[in-house]
Amino acid sequence: MTSSEPELPAPGACCTPGRSSSSAPSPSESAADAASGGGVHRIPQAAVPAGVFRMGDSRGDRNAADGEGPVHEVDLGAFSIDSTTVTNADFARFADATGYRTQAERDGFSAVFHLVVAREAEVVGQVPGLPWWLAVRDADWRRPGGPGSSVEDRLDHPVVHVSWDDADAYCRWAGRRLPTEAEWERAARGGLEEARYPWGDAEVDDGGWRANIWQGEFPTSNTLGDGWLDTAPVRAFEPNGFGLHQCVGNVWEWCADWYAADAYAGGVGRDLRGPASGQARVLRGGSYLCQPSYCNRYRNAARSSNTPDSTMGNAGFRTVALEA
């Protein structure tokens, strides 16, 4: 622990508890810089062709405070993106090669969903206003439920408890970058113009589960209809039209952009990099805690955000190839 009384995660969106201020060292201080660009990135790639797409919510599903509209056209060049989120196995190669320690490891705690805490004795606090999120001592990417848990039997699951800064460090090591928000949405749509989900408009459980979300009474009882309480293996569900797996559900995905609720209204959404600065980075795709009645953010157009140093058990990332 960095102190006997850790600063608890601050209230945030229902799915993503955050930190109230950044305590992460600057990227230049991370061990990853010693091997910048020297890592081997093994995730198969999905090719997204150049084209114009309509970005934002056109189906009336939007959460008003999130800034999902107005719908606007975005013209993107072709790019290559990971077919899956970065897995525990992928992140382990990076950490082992560089000695990099994540934000959660440096802080000595992270936010864990209450039903997956391995040992109640390790709980050091509750997130104000979000009682299903607990601050757990020594919870990190290797121990997603805190001490007593492990990723050894879930190496093909998405890495979690990684901050935006941690994801960026991985990208620099691998010679990659995080997707812009526009690239993420274009890729998630899989070529289906204005569709609600990566597979189209059919509901998530129509004809068999299509994504890993919550079923039952949130946050106390999950019926496990889709087979998973928390994260699922990254290829547990069918890919979209571009070959990307689980763009919605499973884990939120960090994007490169700074977040602004009025980004689209102000025309910033047309800029590949979004706002020039901000307090929080964009998160996309929803997670295993989303469900229709409470957090319907497992949609192509849905947006959320968190501070760059925030860590929690339902957020990860995928990467994009650098331009030639």
N, C-alpha and C positions, 0 to 999 in steps of 0.2 A: 504494500500500500504506500501511496505517496504521503499520506497523513493518517492519523488515527481517526479523523472524522472526514471522510470523503465528501466532496461536494456532489450532492445527488443530482441525477438528471433533472432538467427543468421540464415543466409542462410543455407539451407541443401538440402536434396533431395526434389523433386518437391512436395512430399506429406507430408513431415515431417519436419517442421521448428524446429531448435534446439536452445539450449543455447550454447554460446561460452565457458563457464566455469561453473563448478559445484558450486552451492551455497547451496546445500542441507545439512542439518545437518547429522551427521553420524547416521546409523541405531540405535545405542544405545541411541540416544537422543530422539527417537520417543516415543509417548505415547503408541504405540502398544506393546512395550516390556513389559508393565505392565500386559498384558494379553497374552503373547506369548504362542501359542499353545492351548489357551483356547477357541478359537472361534468355532462356528458351521458353517460348510461349507455345503450348501444345494444343490449345483448344481449336478444333476444326472451325473454319471460317464460313460465313454465309455472305454471298455477294448480293449487294443491294444496288440495282441499276439506277442510273441517273434519271431524274424525272421531277415533275411537279406534283405535289400532293396537297390535299386540303387538311391543314393542321387545326386541331381543336375539336370540341364537342359539338356535333351537329345533330345529336339524337335527343337532346333535352335531359341528359342524365347528370349534368354538371353539378358540382358542389360550388355554390356561388362564390365562396371566399377563396377558392383555389385558383381562379383566373383561367378557366378552361376555354374561354372565348374572348373575342369573336373568332369564328372560323376564318382562316386566311390561307392563301396559297403560298407554298414555300417551294422554291426551286433548288434542288440539291444535285450535286455531282455524284457519280458512283462511289461507293465505298465498301470496305470489307469489315464485317463485325463478327464478334464471337457468336457461334451458334448457341452457346450456353453461357450462363454466368460462370465466373471463376470459381472453381471448386476448392474444397479443403486440400485436396492433393496438389492442385496448382499453387495455392498460396504457400503450402508447406515447402515446395521447392524454392520459392522466392525467399522465405524466411530463413531456411536452412543455408542457402547460398550467401546471404548478405548479413545475417545476424540481426535483421530488422525486428524491432519491437513495436507493436501496434500501440495506438492510443490507450486502448483498454488495458494492455499489459503494463504500460507506464503508470496509468492511474491506479491500477489495482482493483478495478471494479467495472461493471458494465450493466446495462439494463436487460433483464431477462423476463420473459413472459411468465407469469406466476405458476402456470401448470407444468412448466418444464424445469423448474428449479430443482437441482439434484439434492441439495442439502439445505434445509430451512435454516440451519445454524449459520449459514454464510450470508444470509440476507442482512444488509446493513441499512436499509431504508426503503421507502415506498415513494414512487414518483407522485408529487402533488397533483391531484385532480385526475390521475390515471392509475387507479389502484391495481390494475392488472399488470403493471410494470413495476418490477422490484429491482433495486440496486443490489447486486450480488458480488460479494468479495471474490476477487480473482476469476471472475467470468471473463473469458476472452475467446478468440477464435479457436484455440485448441480445446477449450472447455466451455462449450456454448451454454450449458446449464449450470456453470460454476464448478467448483471442486467436486469430484465424484462423477463428472461426465467427461466424455472424450469424443474426438472425431475419428477414432480408429475404425469404427464400424460405419462411418458415413463419409468416407473420403470422396465419394461421388456426389455429395450434397454441396450446395453453395456455401462458400465461406461467409460467415456472419461476424458480428462484433468488429467490423472494420469501418473506420471513419472514411470520409471523403479524402482526407490527407493520406490515409493508409492505402486507399485505392490508387491515388495518384502516384505514390511511391512505387507500388507494384508496376504501374504503367511505365514509369521512367526506367525501371530495371528491365522490363520486357521490350522496350522500344515501341511502346504503344501509347494510346491516350484514351481517356474516357469519351464516350459519344456525346455530342451536343444533344440538347433536348429535341431539336428538330430531327436529327439523325435517329435518335432512339424511337421517336414516334413513327417515322417513315418505315423503319425496320420492323417495328412491332406490328404494323398494319399488314405486312406481308403482301402488299399489292392490292388489298381490298379497300377501295375508296370509301371513306367515311363509315366503315364498319365499327360496331361497338367493341368487338373483341378481335383478337388476332385470327380467329377461325371464322368470323362473320358475326351474325346477329343472334344465332341460337343461344339459349341460356347455357350456363356453364355445366349443368347436369343433364342437358338434353341428349339422350342417347348414350350416356356414359360420361363420366367426369372428364373435363377438358383442362382443368387447372386445379391447383392446390389452394383452396380457400377454407374458411371456417364454415362448419355445419353445426347447427344446434343453437343453444342459448348462449350468446356471447355475454361475458367472458368465462362462464363457469362450466359449461358442458359442451363438448364437441363429440358429435356422433361418429366421426371419422368416416363419413360416407365416401370421401375420396381416398381414404387409406392412410392419412397422415395427420398427426397432431401439430407438428411444427414443420420443419423443412422436409422436402421430398428430394430424391435424386434428380439431378438437373435434366435428365432425359426421361422422366417418369411419364410425361404426356407428349402427345404428338406435336411436331413442329408446325409453324405457320407456312405460308406460301413461299417465303424466302429462306426457309430452313432454320428459323430460330425457335428454340424450345423455351417455353414458360416465360414469355415476356410479361404475362400478368399472373398474379398470385405467386406463391412460394416466397420470394423476397423482393423488397423494394430494391431498385437499382440506382446507384449514384450516377448523375450526369455531370458533364463539364460545366454547365451554365450556373451562374448566380441566379437566384430565384427572385422574381417580382410578380406579385399577384396581378398587376396591370400590364404585364409584358406584351400581351397580344394587342390590347387596346392601344398601346402607345407605339405599335409597329416594331417593337424590339424583337418579337417573335420571328421576324423575317431575317434577323441577324443570326448567323450560325452560332455565335458565341453568346447570345443573349445580352443581358445588362453587363456593363463594364465592371461593376462592383456590387457588393451586397453583403448581407449578414448571414445568408443561408444558401446552400446549394440545392439544386433540383434533385428530387427523387421521383422515380417513375415506376409504374407497374403494379403497385399494391403488394400484398403479401399473404401468408397463410392466415392472418388475422382478419382479412377482409371478408365481408359477407353482405348480402343484399340489403338487410334491414338497418345496418349500422354504419359500415364503411364500404361504400360501393365503388372503391377506387381500383378495382381489378379490371380496368378498362383502358383502351388505347389512349384516350384523351386525358385521363385522370392525372393530376399533378399533386405533389406534396414537396416538402422541403425540410431541411434540418441544417444546423450549424456544421461546418466542415470537420469539427472535432468530435461530433456525437457518435456514439456507438450503441448498438442494440442488436438483439437476437433475431431481427427480421429484415436486415438490410445487407446487401452485397453489391456486386457490380459485374459488368462485362465490358470488354474493351474494343477499340477500333484500331485498325492499322493506320500508321502514319501515312500521309500523302507521299506518293513517289516523287 
